[in-house]
Amino acid sequence: MSPPDDSTTTLADLRERVRGFVRERDWSQFHTPKNLAMALAIEAAELMEHFQWLTPDASRAVAQDDVKRAEVGEEIADILCYIVAMASELGIDLSQAFFDKMLKNERKYPADEFRGRYDPGQASA
């Protein structure tokens, strides 16, 4: 059996994996929305730490360094775990929330007005 990847793993698979991990450790009691939000912010800060002080080109070069890319991948995985746990705790369908937000972004930032640039002051409400 080949290892899972983005082309074969569903959000439901990820959600069940996180639920099982938490359930086996009896950590549900700690997975309140407040605690999960705080843990998510901490993990996001740990991700940012890998890019602090790097130039834009150096930050892109992380993709070519196997060790750095793996370290960044671990931080991203931690963030994803907490996002999935938070969505489960609050009963949020991640796919629906994602697509709803993308539609909102598409209306707020029409491609013909924002192609190649970003000006938040120009965004429509």
C-alpha positions in Angstrom: 0.0 0.0 0.0 1.4 3.4 -1.0 1.6 6.2 1.6 -1.3 8.7 1.7 -1.0 11.9 -0.3 -3.2 14.8 -1.2 -4.6 13.1 -4.2 -6.0 10.2 -2.2 -6.7 11.5 1.3 -9.9 13.3 2.0 -10.7 15.9 4.7 -12.9 13.2 6.3 -9.8 10.9 6.5 -7.8 13.7 8.2 -10.7 14.5 10.6 -11.1 10.8 11.6 -7.3 10.5 12.1 -7.2 13.5 14.4 -10.4 12.3 16.3 -8.8 8.9 16.8 -5.6 10.3 18.1 -7.4 12.6 20.5 -9.8 9.9 21.6 -7.0 7.4 22.3 -5.3 9.9 24.7 -8.5 11.2 26.3 -7.6 14.7 25.3 -11.1 15.8 24.3 -11.4 17.5 27.7 -8.6 19.8 26.6 -9.7 20.5 23.1 -11.9 23.5 23.8 -12.2 26.1 21.0 -10.2 28.5 23.2 -7.4 26.0 23.7 -7.4 24.9 20.1 -7.3 28.5 18.9 -4.3 29.2 21.2 -2.5 26.1 20.0 -3.1 27.0 16.4 -1.6 30.5 16.9 1.4 29.0 18.6 2.0 26.6 15.8 1.6 29.4 13.3 4.2 31.3 15.1 6.5 28.3 15.0 6.0 28.2 11.2 6.8 31.9 10.9 10.0 31.4 12.9 11.4 29.4 9.9 11.0 32.4 7.6 11.9 35.2 10.0 14.5 37.5 8.5 14.7 35.6 5.2 14.4 37.6 2.0 11.6 36.6 -0.4 14.0 34.6 -2.5 15.5 32.8 0.5 12.0 32.0 1.7 11.2 30.4 -1.7 14.5 28.5 -1.6 13.3 26.5 1.5 11.5 24.3 -1.0 14.8 23.2 -2.4 16.3 22.3 1.0 15.1 18.8 2.0 15.8 19.3 5.8 14.2 22.8 6.0 11.2 21.7 3.8 10.6 18.8 6.1 10.8 21.0 9.2 8.3 23.5 7.7 6.1 20.5 6.7 5.9 19.4 10.3 4.8 22.9 11.4 2.2 23.0 8.6 1.0 19.5 9.7 0.6 20.7 13.3 -1.4 23.7 12.1 -3.6 21.4 10.0 -4.2 19.1 12.9 -5.4 22.0 15.0 -7.6 23.4 12.2 -9.2 20.0 11.7 -9.7 19.5 15.5 -11.2 23.0 15.8 -13.6 22.4 12.9 -14.6 19.1 14.5 -15.2 20.7 17.9 -17.3 23.4 16.4 -19.2 21.3 13.8 -17.8 23.2 10.9 -17.6 21.5 7.5 -14.2 22.6 6.3 -14.9 22.1 2.6 -18.0 24.2 2.7 -16.3 26.9 4.8 -13.4 26.9 2.4 -15.5 27.2 -0.8 -17.8 29.8 0.8 -14.8 31.9 1.7 -13.2 31.6 -1.7 -16.5 32.8 -3.3 -16.5 35.7 -0.9 -12.8 36.5 -1.8 -13.6 36.3 -5.5 -16.3 38.9 -5.1 -14.2 41.1 -2.9 -11.1 40.9 -5.1 -12.2 40.5 -8.8 -9.4 39.2 -10.9 -9.7 41.9 -13.5 -9.2 44.6 -10.8 -6.5 42.9 -8.7 -4.4 40.9 -11.2 -0.8 41.3 -10.2 -1.4 43.7 -7.3 -3.0 44.0 -4.0 -4.6 47.1 -2.7 -6.9 46.4 0.3 -8.2 49.9 0.3 -9.7 49.3 -3.1 -11.6 46.1 -2.2 -15.4 46.3 -2.3 -17.3 45.4 0.9 
